[in-house]
Amino acid sequence: MSKQTNPPVRRTTVPQIRARKGGDPIVSLTSYHAHTAAIVDKYADFILVGDSLGMVMHGMESTVGVPLDLMIMHGRAVVKGTKRALVVVDMPFGTYEESPNMAFRNAAKVMKETQCQAVKLEGGARMAETIRFLVERGIPVMAHVGLTPQSTNVMGGFKTQGRDEATWEMHLNDIKAVAEAGAFAVVVEGVVEPLAAQMTRAVDIPTIGIGASAECDGQILVLEDMLGLSPWTPKFVKVYGQLGGMIEAAVKDYAEEVSSRAFPGEDQVYR
Ligand code: KIV
């Protein structure tokens, strides 16, 4: 009898994501650690190790303080925990804006040390030269336009973009510039629906929306937000699980059982 072998699991590739423009919606979530990544891996086309981890995992007030080494540490864990989803790691603030050379050095470090398949960086037209420089040298880039959280100090907070129609031309120029520069996909964050529709139609690469309506070619959410683990929930998030409440109930039960000596019980003791 011949021995049956399962076909090897192949990771989604950058060209495969790129080819999904206008097709079946692209599913993606953030993940920052191996065990959650292994779950997300079963359902997501790509996983983003977002610099939101600074706020979600490390209690920072914004993503501005996130160091490169932290992204590398979490990126490595997510790659190790996954087999099929494309893994994209965020370039944190201050590691790519200064020059294309600096961006290349740091992005290459991220890719070598995490073994991820692509990096993401924020900014539209102003980052086009850098995106072109990286792509020409073998680094796939996902762009990020609209609300760009690393610019929170310039914007004065996390503000929905495009409420004033006079700004639409700038946002359209941004998305066209990153697409022309060679980005394989672009996150569109926090923009009003009609602008998201125009931005999606303006480029031939997939738009991945977060707070940017169903007009985009795919969607991404921060995993902890959709699991009900975050202290507050932005309007654009749908909460699919109430893990915060479940964790609290479990921790409370544990504390009570330790206090009353009900834990460890018979089943948890080596005889
Ligand atoms: O850092 C992050 O999690 C992100 C997503 C919000 C797109 O950039």
Residues whose N, C-alpha, C, O or C-beta is under 5 A from the ligand:
A	BS01	KIV	T30 G50 D51 S52 V187 I210
